[in-house]
């Protein structure tokens, strides 16, 4: 259930979240990366790293990496 809720949050709310430029460490996942934060509880926040593309007037979000504060916070 936790995973389903996280995926639903990402797919439905990513366009409305604040897009923060990702530090150079995350260039390994793609160029011009951005990230958004999805808090799940008092101790865990999920970071979604993505690129934004526009094609034929449509905006696409390509998620390249997902991690949490326990693993990547020291790189941010």
C-alpha positions, -999 to +999 in steps of 0.1 A: +000+000+000+029+024+008+044+019-026+011+024-044+004+056-025+039+069-034+035+061-071+001+077-071+015+109-054+043+111-080+021+105-111-006+129-099+013+157-082+048+159-099+038+187-122+025+209-093+055+203-070+084+228-068+111+218-093+145+221-077+177+219-099+196+188-089+232+190-078+259+179-102+261+145-083+229+135-100+241+142-136+249+105-137+212+100-143+208+126-170+214+162-180+195+191-166+180+171-138+155+185-114+139+170-083+108+173-062+103+162-026+074+139-015+073+136+023+056+103+034+060+105+072+079+123+100+112+105+092+111+097+054+109+120+024+112+107-011+132+126-038+121+121-074+147+131-100+134+139-135+138+157-168+112+178-185+105+175-222+082+193-245+070+177-277+041+188-299+029+212-273+028+185-246+050+185-215+065+152-204+082+143-171+107+115-174+115+102-140+151+090-139+158+082-103+138+079-070+154+077-036+148+088+000+164+111+025+181+082+042+202+075+011+207+108-007+202+137+017+239+143+021+242+149-017+215+176-016 
